[in-house]
Structures are given as C-alpha cells and as structure tokens.
Amino acid sequence: MKLLKFLFLTILTSCSLHMVNSSRIASSSATYLFKDRTGEFLLKRSVKASKSKIVVKREIFSPNELNRPVEKTVSVSKLGTVKTPNGVVPGMRPEVSQHSIWFEGEKYFSQLKLSLKEKAFNVTMKSPEEKWSGETTIKFPAGKIFCFFSQIPECAKRYGLLDERSRPVQIQVIWDNYPYHNEIYDNLSKDGFEKSTWAFDSNEDGLDRFGLLIGQQLVLYEFDSEDNFVNMYWVLQGISMQKSEEQN
C-alpha cells in the first residue's frame, strides 16, 4: 500500500496515455459473494465481447431469492482507438447504460445514453419520486479515459493498465447507476462523473492488485495470472466482491 500512495503523489507528471499492450477481452460469466453494509448477496456478472463492443451485465440477488434481482445494471461500450501525441492506442467509448434498483419494493430506473453532438449523456429516470423522474443531461468533463464503473476491469484490460507498473493513470469514472449512486455510496460527486486514478499496488498470493483512487476513497481490484477479474474491495463503503469457487 505504501507504493500505491507514493504513486498517487506523482499524478500531475505521469498520467498521459501512451502505447500499451492491450489485453484481449473475452466473453465470460462469474458469480461473486457480494457484501455491503446492508448484508450479504450473490452477484452475477457477465461479459459479452465482440469486435465492436463490450456489454457487461451485473445483477445482485438476495441469497434466499435468486429468481429476482434487487439491483441490475447493463452497460455498453464501443471498442475503437484513441489518438494521442504518442500514437494511436486501443480504447473504448461508453455508449449507454441502464440501471434498476428496488428500494422498499419500489423500482427506480435510469438510463444514460451518449450524445456525441452534445458531448454529454442524456439521462432518463423513472421512479416513484418526482426528483428522480424525467430527463436531464450531464456534460462530459475533460479527460482521455472514460469508463463505466461496472466496466472498470474491462477498461483496465483494453487500455493495457494491467501491464502498467511504473506510473498512475487518470480515469473519469462514470456512475452507471446515476443518480442513485449518491443513495448507495457516501461522499461522492453528484454529477455522474468521478475523477479517479489507477495504479499498481502489489502482487499477493498470486494475484495482481491495483488501486483505483475515487476522490479520496481507495477501491482495490485483484486479477489472476491470466488477467481474469477476481476480487474487489472498497473498504470505506463496506463493500467487497469475492469470486465464488462454485461457478454456474
């Protein structure tokens, strides 16, 4: 962790995109043991990869009710390249996300859809509450790498960040559960984006560990030797995801 903290102090001088070895993103599905402050759940995560896009579906279930999720997110990003002063690098462009969550039996829904012309997301919200119903727009901030929160492992692979060991890289995290992320997480931005920093931390028990500094909060991601996403820990929010050994 000391190395990770040191790397974050060098952000201003080392965050530009450069030529990378992009990891191939393959279709997959896995089940995780998910814990937060409200209890323990099962999280089913699937990735569908094609030559042109990545689709990630993330569903959270109560252990005693596996037929109906309590939370569901589907996010879609288009694959392509990004031009930089150092050349062309692999990239991915967030296109659309849909999020549904149930609070006290009531469904809350939101959709973020990219508008290239406006350089913004058009947001559609449907819920029992007026403040979370209707349409709005959230503008993109400055940045080179934009990733849906649910697609952080795929973003890391696409941009070659799993091979980056010497310097941190800035990422604009997109809350694909906007605007409900402020009801789920504490002390985060309200505009749908979070300026974040990715850096290598260590290798422990055969797993490569990376840190994503979101605001002032550290989220740890662990990958195995084949670059498969294994675990995630967000201590300040009381959240953890651990890959189940029994896969469906």
PyMOL commands that set and color helices and strands:
alter all, ss='L'
color gray80, all
select helices_A, chain A and resi 2-8+11-13+130-132+149-158+181-184+235-237
alter helices_A, ss='H'
color red, helices_A
select strands_A, chain A and resi 28-36+39-49+53-61+71-84+87-103+106-115+120-126+134-139+146-148+169-174+193-204+207-214+217-223+229-234+239-243
alter strands_A, ss='S'
color yellow, strands_A
deselect
rebuild
show_as cartoon
